[in-house]
Structures are given as structure tokens and as C-alpha cells.
């Protein structure tokens, strides 16, 4: 080739390259440049076609042509500069600085949970983050910096219990503090994914759908587009709002939009905050209804014509709480609903398909996976026969007595174990309970009957990451979290049949549930629980004992006995009216201060003993008696070698005197401590004495005094 020709061709090539770079830079100069800085989550580890489907790639699609998004993620890097692989030293960081971004999203800290890093250098985290922020600001003082709160690490991670769990939480708190100290915006990568372990198949890295969720969070933060004006779905026609000094209305919107609420001639005005949320409190609201509600925003108006103000309660549990009014033994209640002036109102979560023994189809499995299995709505009067029978009679008695509207939030699923109502955080933070999350479908933590039903519903998807409502934390994530911060008065709880195999474990989980409810609703709530009724299942007496202990030991936890309302063969006794009325009686006495209502049947306070006699001291509503005027049934002593000897007691006032056989040394006294006892001891309340068992000594035996 002629040298001159070659030289001209080379000169032409470099000239074209220069012009290309010039026009590219000119094009970028007209776009808003977004730099995504981070570790393997930003990089898109494990995602095929990661350039397009990692969260930065999907963010580009959401933001459109006016933005230029670049991915500067680097696998395995730390925020800590003394960490084992600091991001500061990477080529990707140099490229991010050369990019001179207008917006920076930083997601670093996951790898700082490595034992090589956090134990030694945790005190340097804030100053190292400040150095990163300062470096970015030096390149472009106008740079808008978003700090991402860490995406989750799930319990299947090999270092979860050995440190990662706790260090991850500490780092998240540090990042929040850094954002506050530097007046920077925080974008939450944790909460949107923490309820979706299925989207992090290796316990650490989001898949394509997980990356989509992260990209949406960043998109909303950058653009301020949170989906526009919305009123929380709890506020529908027929809704009951808890009466109080202040009545709250809330929803979502785009930041800085104004929202005006008009209710009962009271007006409230607010602005949507930077996280897309708004809340208005109105004072001087009176009970009653129906009342109209008007809400206005620049982006829309909303009018409801029938909101009520009164008392709101949460009804939770498994099948006996879920058991419908139409199948309860007082059938006239369901038949006469249409003639009632105003029955209790119900906000229910109903499954798309019954929780029966059939395998679910693909559409149902997808809904379960997406936490979209339950439909939430306020029921019409015509739909009330499907509401909880227990909760209906509870609400009806409250409404008749208090003369205000009563609303029931019903969260009940047949067969559901208590662990499905717990938050994932409370399970993860417990060194024992956390192990039930691992391979939960085959875990001995889970009752065999529950595991069997899961296998029946999931069919050939049982071995996959497919989720199920009985999964630990599932009902909390799909239902309880949906009513977060809804003001309520208290809770009624009828559950336990799916946990009787391990009473001591149940105690631990119930204590967690109580704390979870405090966190969800922002205050300590009274919890009125139903002790399991009589039924011919040998493990139930021990479980009832744990229920009694919980009510005695935990503040604001109370128990009604239903021992006389059971069926020896049917786990679903039909007398839901009496259960609901007993719960209402306790609530009216203990929560509303109406002392005329009983709170329990005869309650053992203490036992005294000499060589020949026991004296049982009871607290009673009126006088002790037997409902059939016959001698007291279900009393027995346990002698040496486990011998059970029936004994007879004599009622005098509120005492029971029991002569002891001379020929045996009594070691324990049992009352009704059997699967299906036929207890006849009662008082003027008509409620039965609850079962008990106590060890005997030659000294007075104190019993716990009930809270009144």
C-alpha cells in the first residue's frame, strides 16, 4: 500500500474517533448522568444479561432517554478502606469519578459483614463513608447522592448466625446515621426484599425480579414518582375508624404534593413527604356514622360516603377463628343479618382458593409467591355470613354494650401455625427460631400435619422455592404488614391447634408475636386468647397449661376457658357464640372498665395442705357451685409411681375441702387435666373452672394471683 494512502487512512480513523467521542460526550452532557456504585448486588451477580437486567440496567429503562445510567458495581468490595477489598481502590471507582455523575446511588456494606472486616474496623465505617461522599462532591459539588440501605442477607447464608446477621443490622443503622449527618437521601433496598426470600436464591443476590424491585425504588426516589395520590386501601366505604383523641387518615403520593382531608366538618392539610407518604390527624371527631370523607390533592380527588367511627379490633387465628358465622350453631344470627340495623363491620383477608387438601394450579402458586394470595376488603352485609363466627358475636356484644360502631379486622387462616404470623425479623433474631427458616417444609419445628398440607397444596413444586401461607413469617408479610399503623383497640386470638406438638416452643413464639403486634401497631395492645377446648387429643392438656402460664406471666395477655365448649372428635366445635361472648365479657371488663362483666370462671388462688386435707381457695364470680348440682368431677391426686386416684371435694363458700386418703402420699393434684374433661365446677358466671395441676408439699402452695 502507498505510505501516503496509509497515513491518510490512519489520520481519517483518528479524526472519526475524535468526533465520535466528542458527540458521545456532547450527548451525555445533555443527559442526566446516574452512577450506580456498589458491590455485587449493583454489578448484577448471577443475572444473565446483567448489563440489561441488573438493577442499573432496568433503572435505565425506567428513566428513559433523558438519563444515562452507568453500572460501576464491583463484586466483593467493601466500603471500609481497611477492608479486605475496598471499593476505593477499584478501577470501577476511578471510572465512576471520570463519569462526573449528576446522581450517584451507593450500595456498599454487604461485604463489610465479613469477619475479616467489621470486628476490626467498624469504628472507621462512618469516616470512610464520609470520605467517599467528599470525593464524589469534589468531582461535582452539585452531585445528588442517594445512600442505599443494605439489601437483605437471609438466614441460609453460611455466616448468618455467626455474625453476619448482627453486623448487617449494625451497618444498616450506620448508613441511616450517615444519611442524616450528611443530609443525604436514603433509598430503602432492605424492606422491599426482606419479605421476598424467593427473590434472593443464594440468600444474598437478587434475581431479575429482585433487581426490578430495587430499580423501581431508585426510580421513585430520583424522579419523585411514587405512583401518584393514593388513600390507604383500608379506607373504603363501610370502614370503621378507631375513635380516639385524634383520628388518622393516610396514604401515598408524590413528594411535596398537598393533601387536604375533610371529615365531619374538620379539615386537615399536609404535604407528601420525601418517601411518598402522607398522614393527617383530625381532632374532635365523634363516634357514629355513616359519615362522608373528602380528600383532595393536585393529582386527584376522592370521596367516600360511608365511613364509621367507633372501636376497631383485630381477630386472628386459625380455623376456629376463621370458622364462618353461617356454620356456627346459632344459625339464626346469619339468617337475620339483613334485618339488623347495623351489624359489626368486617375487614377480611380471604384466600383466592380454599386451604384444603387439593394441589394448587399455576396461577394460585404465582399469587402465593407474590404475596398476593389474600384479597382484602370490607364485607357487605350480604357477605357477613362468611365472617368469623367468634369475632361476629364478640363485635356484636361490644357494639350493643358500648353503643358505637365496631369494626373487626379478620386475619385468620385454617391450619395456620403461629410461626406464620411472626415477623421475619423476630424469627431471624432468635438463635433457636431462626433455624426453622432453613428448609422449613421438612423441618421438625413445623407440625407434621402442617407439613403434610403444604405438600398437598404445592404438589410437584414442593421441592422448589415455592412459598405457602403456612411458611414462617408468610401471614405477617402478606396480611399483618398490610394493616401496619391502623389504630386498633385490641386483639382476640384463637390459635394453637397446629402447634400443640411443642408447647414450650409455642411459649417462645407467642412472646415474639406479642412484641410483633406492638411493633406493627405502635403500642402495647391487650390480647384476649382462647384456651383450647376439650377434645380427645392427648397432647392438648399440656398445651392448655402453657396458654394459662402465658396469660399469667405476660402483661396485657388474658385467657378465656372454652374447656366446656369442645367436641371430643371434632376440632371445630360449633358453639362460637359463647366463645365470642366470653371474649367480649373480658374486653368489656378489662379494657372498657365495665366491672359487671365476668372475666373468668372459678380461678384457683392458692392451696393449703396438712397431713389429712387440702384446701383450695378460689376467686369466683358469686359463689362456687356445680352446674348439675352433683359432686365435683375431674379431681384426682397423683400418688407414688404415677398412680391416679379420684378424690371428692366439698364446697364451702369459695373454698373446696378435699380429704386425703391415709394410705397414700399425694404428690400432685390434678383438676380436669385430661384431653376431654367433663368439668362441672362453675360459679354464678356460668363459666367453667379452668383445668390445672400442682405439685403438693407440706407447705402452703401459692398460686399466681390473677390480674383484675
Secondary structure, DSSP 8 states (H G I E B T S, - for coil): --HHHHHHHHHHHHHHHHHHHHHHHHHHHTSEEEEEEESHHHHTTT-TTHHHHSHHHHHHHHH-TTEEEEEEE-TT-BSSTTSTTBGGGSHHHHHHHHHT-SEEEEE--SGGGSTTTHHHHGGGHHHHHHHHHHHHHHH-TT-EEEEEE-----TTSTTIIIIIHHHHHHHHHHHHHHHHHTT-EEEESSHHHHT-GGG-TTSSS--HHHHHHHHHHHHHHHH--SSS-EE-TT--TT-EEE-SSEEEEEEE--TT-EEEEEETTEEEEEE--TTSEEEEEEES--SEEEEEEEEEETTEEEEEEEEEEEEEEEEEESHHHH-BGGGSS-HHHHHTGGG-SS--EEEEEEESS-SSSS---HHHHHHHHTT--EEEEE--GGGGGGSBHHHHHHHHHHHHHH-SEEEEEEEE-TT--GGGGS-HHHHHTSTTGGGGGTTGGG-TTS-HHHHHHHHHHHGGGTTTT---TTSTTHHHHHTGGGGTT---SEEEEE--GGGTT-HHHHHHHHHHHHHHHHHHHTS--EEEEE-----S-TTHHHHHHHHHHHHHHSTTEEEE--GGG--SS-SS-S-HHHHHHHHHHHHHHHTT--TTS---SSEEEEEEE-SSEEEEEEE-SS--EETTSS---SEEEE-GGG-EEE--EEEETTEEEEE--TTS---EEEES-STT----EE-TT--B---EEEE--SS-EE------
